[in-house]
């Protein structure tokens, strides 16, 4: 006969896990937040740069002047380099 774990609907995770351990997990999450935000910004800038590169190629294939896309690409490059330097 397999053993079962009794279930009590009033039981919550805070009653099972030590509060000290939950505090440590909270501290880790607080420290990880800025890193995750910087990673999201970096990923967004890289995706924008790829999109801009594809647009430049498409415009060149249609013999259309890309205008100031080169300046925007350089600005995105500077942003990417800035995001990559996490303090």
mmCIF file of the C-alpha atoms, coordinates in Angstrom:
data_MODEL
# 
_entry.id   MODEL 
# 
loop_
_atom_site.group_PDB 
_atom_site.id 
_atom_site.type_symbol 
_atom_site.label_atom_id 
_atom_site.label_alt_id 
_atom_site.label_comp_id 
_atom_site.label_asym_id 
_atom_site.label_entity_id 
_atom_site.label_seq_id 
_atom_site.pdbx_PDB_ins_code 
_atom_site.Cartn_x 
_atom_site.Cartn_y 
_atom_site.Cartn_z 
_atom_site.occupancy 
_atom_site.B_iso_or_equiv 
_atom_site.pdbx_formal_charge 
_atom_site.auth_seq_id 
_atom_site.auth_comp_id 
_atom_site.auth_asym_id 
_atom_site.auth_atom_id 
_atom_site.pdbx_PDB_model_num 
ATOM 1  C CA . UNK A 1 1  ? 0.000  0.000  0.000   1.00 0.00 ? 1  UNK A CA 1 
ATOM 2  C CA . UNK A 1 2  ? 1.571  3.346  -1.045  1.00 0.00 ? 2  UNK A CA 1 
ATOM 3  C CA . UNK A 1 3  ? 2.012  5.959  1.607   1.00 0.00 ? 3  UNK A CA 1 
ATOM 4  C CA . UNK A 1 4  ? 0.282  9.292  1.174   1.00 0.00 ? 4  UNK A CA 1 
ATOM 5  C CA . UNK A 1 5  ? 1.016  12.695 2.530   1.00 0.00 ? 5  UNK A CA 1 
ATOM 6  C CA . UNK A 1 6  ? -1.888 14.018 4.551   1.00 0.00 ? 6  UNK A CA 1 
ATOM 7  C CA . UNK A 1 7  ? -3.361 17.249 3.196   1.00 0.00 ? 7  UNK A CA 1 
ATOM 8  C CA . UNK A 1 8  ? -4.574 20.093 5.359   1.00 0.00 ? 8  UNK A CA 1 
ATOM 9  C CA . UNK A 1 9  ? -6.159 23.027 3.465   1.00 0.00 ? 9  UNK A CA 1 
ATOM 10 C CA . UNK A 1 10 ? -5.090 25.465 6.202   1.00 0.00 ? 10 UNK A CA 1 
ATOM 11 C CA . UNK A 1 11 ? -1.414 24.580 5.674   1.00 0.00 ? 11 UNK A CA 1 
ATOM 12 C CA . UNK A 1 12 ? 0.574  27.224 3.746   1.00 0.00 ? 12 UNK A CA 1 
ATOM 13 C CA . UNK A 1 13 ? 4.190  27.323 2.575   1.00 0.00 ? 13 UNK A CA 1 
ATOM 14 C CA . UNK A 1 14 ? 5.113  29.900 5.221   1.00 0.00 ? 14 UNK A CA 1 
ATOM 15 C CA . UNK A 1 15 ? 4.261  27.404 7.908   1.00 0.00 ? 15 UNK A CA 1 
ATOM 16 C CA . UNK A 1 16 ? 6.524  24.727 6.423   1.00 0.00 ? 16 UNK A CA 1 
ATOM 17 C CA . UNK A 1 17 ? 9.601  26.732 5.353   1.00 0.00 ? 17 UNK A CA 1 
ATOM 18 C CA . UNK A 1 18 ? 11.812 28.404 7.934   1.00 0.00 ? 18 UNK A CA 1 
ATOM 19 C CA . UNK A 1 19 ? 11.405 32.198 7.977   1.00 0.00 ? 19 UNK A CA 1 
ATOM 20 C CA . UNK A 1 20 ? 15.193 32.622 7.881   1.00 0.00 ? 20 UNK A CA 1 
ATOM 21 C CA . UNK A 1 21 ? 15.368 30.698 4.621   1.00 0.00 ? 21 UNK A CA 1 
ATOM 22 C CA . UNK A 1 22 ? 12.559 32.824 3.170   1.00 0.00 ? 22 UNK A CA 1 
ATOM 23 C CA . UNK A 1 23 ? 14.472 35.944 4.203   1.00 0.00 ? 23 UNK A CA 1 
ATOM 24 C CA . UNK A 1 24 ? 17.573 34.744 2.379   1.00 0.00 ? 24 UNK A CA 1 
ATOM 25 C CA . UNK A 1 25 ? 15.549 34.015 -0.761  1.00 0.00 ? 25 UNK A CA 1 
ATOM 26 C CA . UNK A 1 26 ? 14.036 37.515 -0.525  1.00 0.00 ? 26 UNK A CA 1 
ATOM 27 C CA . UNK A 1 27 ? 17.508 39.081 -0.270  1.00 0.00 ? 27 UNK A CA 1 
ATOM 28 C CA . UNK A 1 28 ? 18.677 37.127 -3.306  1.00 0.00 ? 28 UNK A CA 1 
ATOM 29 C CA . UNK A 1 29 ? 15.623 38.253 -5.269  1.00 0.00 ? 29 UNK A CA 1 
ATOM 30 C CA . UNK A 1 30 ? 16.222 41.883 -4.255  1.00 0.00 ? 30 UNK A CA 1 
ATOM 31 C CA . UNK A 1 31 ? 19.823 41.705 -5.475  1.00 0.00 ? 31 UNK A CA 1 
ATOM 32 C CA . UNK A 1 32 ? 18.877 39.911 -8.683  1.00 0.00 ? 32 UNK A CA 1 
ATOM 33 C CA . UNK A 1 33 ? 16.232 42.492 -9.673  1.00 0.00 ? 33 UNK A CA 1 
ATOM 34 C CA . UNK A 1 34 ? 18.579 45.182 -11.069 1.00 0.00 ? 34 UNK A CA 1 
ATOM 35 C CA . UNK A 1 35 ? 20.608 42.546 -12.916 1.00 0.00 ? 35 UNK A CA 1 
ATOM 36 C CA . UNK A 1 36 ? 17.467 41.144 -14.540 1.00 0.00 ? 36 UNK A CA 1 
ATOM 37 C CA . UNK A 1 37 ? 16.343 44.658 -15.515 1.00 0.00 ? 37 UNK A CA 1 
ATOM 38 C CA . UNK A 1 38 ? 19.734 45.416 -17.090 1.00 0.00 ? 38 UNK A CA 1 
ATOM 39 C CA . UNK A 1 39 ? 19.613 42.110 -18.982 1.00 0.00 ? 39 UNK A CA 1 
ATOM 40 C CA . UNK A 1 40 ? 16.141 42.946 -20.307 1.00 0.00 ? 40 UNK A CA 1 
ATOM 41 C CA . UNK A 1 41 ? 17.330 46.379 -21.465 1.00 0.00 ? 41 UNK A CA 1 
ATOM 42 C CA . UNK A 1 42 ? 20.361 44.830 -23.153 1.00 0.00 ? 42 UNK A CA 1 
ATOM 43 C CA . UNK A 1 43 ? 18.225 42.216 -24.907 1.00 0.00 ? 43 UNK A CA 1 
ATOM 44 C CA . UNK A 1 44 ? 15.827 44.926 -26.078 1.00 0.00 ? 44 UNK A CA 1 
ATOM 45 C CA . UNK A 1 45 ? 18.674 47.057 -27.450 1.00 0.00 ? 45 UNK A CA 1 
ATOM 46 C CA . UNK A 1 46 ? 20.183 44.060 -29.265 1.00 0.00 ? 46 UNK A CA 1 
ATOM 47 C CA . UNK A 1 47 ? 16.803 43.184 -30.797 1.00 0.00 ? 47 UNK A CA 1 
ATOM 48 C CA . UNK A 1 48 ? 16.373 46.808 -31.908 1.00 0.00 ? 48 UNK A CA 1 
ATOM 49 C CA . UNK A 1 49 ? 19.842 46.781 -33.468 1.00 0.00 ? 49 UNK A CA 1 
ATOM 50 C CA . UNK A 1 50 ? 19.081 43.592 -35.395 1.00 0.00 ? 50 UNK A CA 1 
ATOM 51 C CA . UNK A 1 51 ? 15.798 45.047 -36.596 1.00 0.00 ? 51 UNK A CA 1 
ATOM 52 C CA . UNK A 1 52 ? 17.560 48.226 -37.695 1.00 0.00 ? 52 UNK A CA 1 
ATOM 53 C CA . UNK A 1 53 ? 20.178 46.202 -39.573 1.00 0.00 ? 53 UNK A CA 1 
ATOM 54 C CA . UNK A 1 54 ? 17.462 44.245 -41.383 1.00 0.00 ? 54 UNK A CA 1 
ATOM 55 C CA . UNK A 1 55 ? 15.677 47.480 -42.282 1.00 0.00 ? 55 UNK A CA 1 
ATOM 56 C CA . UNK A 1 56 ? 18.896 48.961 -43.693 1.00 0.00 ? 56 UNK A CA 1 
ATOM 57 C CA . UNK A 1 57 ? 19.422 45.854 -45.853 1.00 0.00 ? 57 UNK A CA 1 
ATOM 58 C CA . UNK A 1 58 ? 15.828 45.938 -47.096 1.00 0.00 ? 58 UNK A CA 1 
ATOM 59 C CA . UNK A 1 59 ? 16.093 49.622 -47.989 1.00 0.00 ? 59 UNK A CA 1 
ATOM 60 C CA . UNK A 1 60 ? 19.382 49.022 -49.786 1.00 0.00 ? 60 UNK A CA 1 
ATOM 61 C CA . UNK A 1 61 ? 17.810 46.185 -51.782 1.00 0.00 ? 61 UNK A CA 1 
ATOM 62 C CA . UNK A 1 62 ? 15.017 48.542 -52.852 1.00 0.00 ? 62 UNK A CA 1 
ATOM 63 C CA . UNK A 1 63 ? 17.562 51.255 -53.733 1.00 0.00 ? 63 UNK A CA 1 
ATOM 64 C CA . UNK A 1 64 ? 16.144 53.612 -51.107 1.00 0.00 ? 64 UNK A CA 1 
ATOM 65 C CA . UNK A 1 65 ? 18.393 55.966 -49.146 1.00 0.00 ? 65 UNK A CA 1 
ATOM 66 C CA . UNK A 1 66 ? 18.466 54.811 -45.503 1.00 0.00 ? 66 UNK A CA 1 
ATOM 67 C CA . UNK A 1 67 ? 18.738 58.417 -44.311 1.00 0.00 ? 67 UNK A CA 1 
ATOM 68 C CA . UNK A 1 68 ? 19.817 58.756 -40.693 1.00 0.00 ? 68 UNK A CA 1 
ATOM 69 C CA . UNK A 1 69 ? 19.617 55.040 -39.875 1.00 0.00 ? 69 UNK A CA 1 
ATOM 70 C CA . UNK A 1 70 ? 23.412 54.942 -39.597 1.00 0.00 ? 70 UNK A CA 1 
ATOM 71 C CA . UNK A 1 71 ? 23.361 57.507 -36.774 1.00 0.00 ? 71 UNK A CA 1 
ATOM 72 C CA . UNK A 1 72 ? 20.614 55.560 -35.010 1.00 0.00 ? 72 UNK A CA 1 
ATOM 73 C CA . UNK A 1 73 ? 22.638 52.366 -35.356 1.00 0.00 ? 73 UNK A CA 1 
ATOM 74 C CA . UNK A 1 74 ? 25.674 54.068 -33.815 1.00 0.00 ? 74 UNK A CA 1 
ATOM 75 C CA . UNK A 1 75 ? 23.537 55.350 -30.943 1.00 0.00 ? 75 UNK A CA 1 
ATOM 76 C CA . UNK A 1 76 ? 22.196 51.827 -30.355 1.00 0.00 ? 76 UNK A CA 1 
ATOM 77 C CA . UNK A 1 77 ? 25.745 50.484 -30.404 1.00 0.00 ? 77 UNK A CA 1 
ATOM 78 C CA . UNK A 1 78 ? 26.681 52.953 -27.657 1.00 0.00 ? 78 UNK A CA 1 
ATOM 79 C CA . UNK A 1 79 ? 23.605 51.914 -25.662 1.00 0.00 ? 79 UNK A CA 1 
ATOM 80 C CA . UNK A 1 80 ? 24.503 48.239 -26.000 1.00 0.00 ? 80 UNK A CA 1 
ATOM 81 C CA . UNK A 1 81 ? 28.047 48.906 -24.820 1.00 0.00 ? 81 UNK A CA 1 
ATOM 82 C CA . UNK A 1 82 ? 26.651 50.854 -21.857 1.00 0.00 ? 82 UNK A CA 1 
ATOM 83 C CA . UNK A 1 83 ? 24.218 48.114 -20.864 1.00 0.00 ? 83 UNK A CA 1 
ATOM 84 C CA . UNK A 1 84 ? 26.930 45.471 -21.108 1.00 0.00 ? 84 UNK A CA 1 
ATOM 85 C CA . UNK A 1 85 ? 28.924 47.238 -18.353 1.00 0.00 ? 85 UNK A CA 1 
ATOM 86 C CA . UNK A 1 86 ? 27.043 46.189 -15.228 1.00 0.00 ? 86 UNK A CA 1 
ATOM 87 C CA . UNK A 1 87 ? 28.422 47.908 -12.094 1.00 0.00 ? 87 UNK A CA 1 
# 
